[in-house]
Amino acid sequence: MPANRSCPQWPPALAAEGHGSVCEVSVSFEDVTVDFSREEWQHLDPAQRRLYRDVTLENYSHLCSVGYQVPKPEVIFKLEQGEGPWTLEEETPHQSCSGA
């Protein structure tokens, strides 16, 4: 079943009073990452590449901290080793978050 991404985010005070409903949506790594082609990656300056690396690794870490349990995407291995992410079209199952 597709996730309902249009759930309103009610302020806590209104939600506590019964105004609105609770909405839980599963989030995947693909939902919170940006993919660059090799050409796009080559146009980024070093600071932009570091920012991409830091944000991508942080997002993955956050997903792991809330129980995201799937094989670690190849891009995470590459970024952890200081490589570029441009081979994103192929992911090989490796280690899951629980083993990270």
FENJOGI-V139518 format. One record per residue. N is the residue number from 1. PHI is phi in whole degrees, 0 to 359 (none if undefined). PSI is psi in radians with two decimals (NA if undefined). D_LAST is the distance of its C-alpha to the last C-alpha in Angstrom with 2 decimals. Layout:
n={N | N}
phi={PHI | PHI}
psi={PSI | PSI}
d_last={D_LAST | D_LAST}
//
This chain:
n={1 | 2 | 3 | 4 | 5 | 6 | 7 | 8 | 9 | 10 | 11 | 12 | 13 | 14 | 15 | 16 | 17 | 18 | 19 | 20 | 21 | 22 | 23 | 24 | 25 | 26 | 27 | 28 | 29 | 30 | 31 | 32 | 33 | 34 | 35 | 36 | 37 | 38 | 39 | 40 | 41 | 42 | 43 | 44 | 45 | 46 | 47 | 48 | 49 | 50 | 51 | 52 | 53 | 54 | 55 | 56 | 57 | 58 | 59 | 60 | 61 | 62 | 63 | 64 | 65 | 66 | 67 | 68 | 69 | 70 | 71 | 72 | 73 | 74 | 75 | 76 | 77 | 78 | 79 | 80 | 81 | 82 | 83 | 84 | 85 | 86 | 87 | 88 | 89 | 90 | 91 | 92 | 93 | 94 | 95 | 96 | 97 | 98 | 99 | 100}
phi={none | 294 | 288 | 273 | 267 | 256 | 292 | 289 | 259 | 279 | 302 | 309 | 296 | 290 | 297 | 294 | 274 | 92 | 272 | 107 | 237 | 280 | 230 | 249 | 230 | 286 | 241 | 251 | 301 | 296 | 289 | 240 | 238 | 244 | 257 | 248 | 285 | 303 | 296 | 298 | 300 | 293 | 275 | 281 | 278 | 304 | 294 | 293 | 294 | 297 | 298 | 302 | 300 | 299 | 292 | 296 | 294 | 294 | 300 | 296 | 299 | 295 | 299 | 297 | 292 | 254 | 98 | 296 | 238 | 224 | 303 | 294 | 298 | 304 | 300 | 293 | 302 | 297 | 295 | 297 | 266 | 80 | 269 | 280 | 267 | 289 | 256 | 292 | 293 | 240 | 244 | 250 | 299 | 234 | 261 | 273 | 305 | 297 | 258 | 281}
psi={2.28 | 2.55 | 2.49 | 1.80 | 0.09 | 0.32 | 2.30 | 2.59 | 1.76 | 2.46 | 2.51 | -0.67 | -0.74 | -0.70 | -0.67 | -0.50 | 0.02 | 0.18 | 1.71 | 3.00 | 2.85 | 2.41 | 2.11 | 2.27 | 2.27 | 2.46 | 2.39 | 2.89 | -0.65 | -0.46 | -0.41 | 0.29 | 2.78 | 2.32 | 2.29 | 2.45 | 2.91 | -0.75 | -0.78 | -0.74 | -0.68 | -0.38 | -0.19 | 2.47 | 2.93 | -0.65 | -0.69 | -0.65 | -0.74 | -0.73 | -0.80 | -0.83 | -0.89 | -0.80 | -0.73 | -0.80 | -0.67 | -0.76 | -0.76 | -0.72 | -0.72 | -0.74 | -0.73 | -0.67 | -0.34 | 0.29 | 0.23 | 1.95 | 1.36 | 2.93 | 2.52 | 2.20 | 2.56 | -0.63 | -0.59 | -0.77 | -0.79 | -0.82 | -0.66 | -0.48 | 0.08 | 0.25 | 2.93 | 2.78 | 0.21 | 0.01 | 0.70 | -0.37 | -0.29 | 2.08 | 2.33 | 2.25 | 2.20 | -2.05 | 2.47 | 2.99 | -0.66 | -0.37 | 0.04 | NA}
d_last={29.25 | 28.59 | 27.13 | 29.83 | 28.91 | 32.29 | 31.87 | 33.43 | 31.62 | 34.20 | 34.50 | 33.53 | 37.21 | 38.40 | 35.70 | 36.62 | 40.23 | 39.51 | 39.80 | 37.30 | 34.76 | 31.11 | 29.14 | 25.62 | 24.10 | 20.85 | 19.04 | 17.11 | 15.19 | 18.50 | 20.39 | 18.88 | 18.64 | 21.53 | 22.21 | 24.42 | 26.60 | 27.02 | 30.33 | 29.04 | 26.27 | 29.05 | 31.02 | 28.43 | 29.12 | 26.55 | 26.15 | 25.51 | 22.87 | 21.07 | 21.45 | 20.06 | 16.98 | 16.48 | 17.23 | 15.13 | 11.89 | 13.08 | 13.96 | 10.66 | 9.15 | 12.25 | 11.99 | 8.68 | 10.60 | 13.47 | 12.09 | 11.56 | 10.59 | 11.25 | 10.17 | 8.51 | 11.88 | 13.38 | 14.32 | 10.89 | 10.78 | 14.37 | 14.16 | 11.59 | 14.27 | 17.08 | 18.50 | 20.24 | 19.05 | 22.29 | 21.26 | 19.77 | 22.19 | 20.31 | 16.82 | 15.61 | 13.33 | 10.37 | 6.98 | 6.58 | 4.94 | 5.65 | 3.80 | 0.00}
//
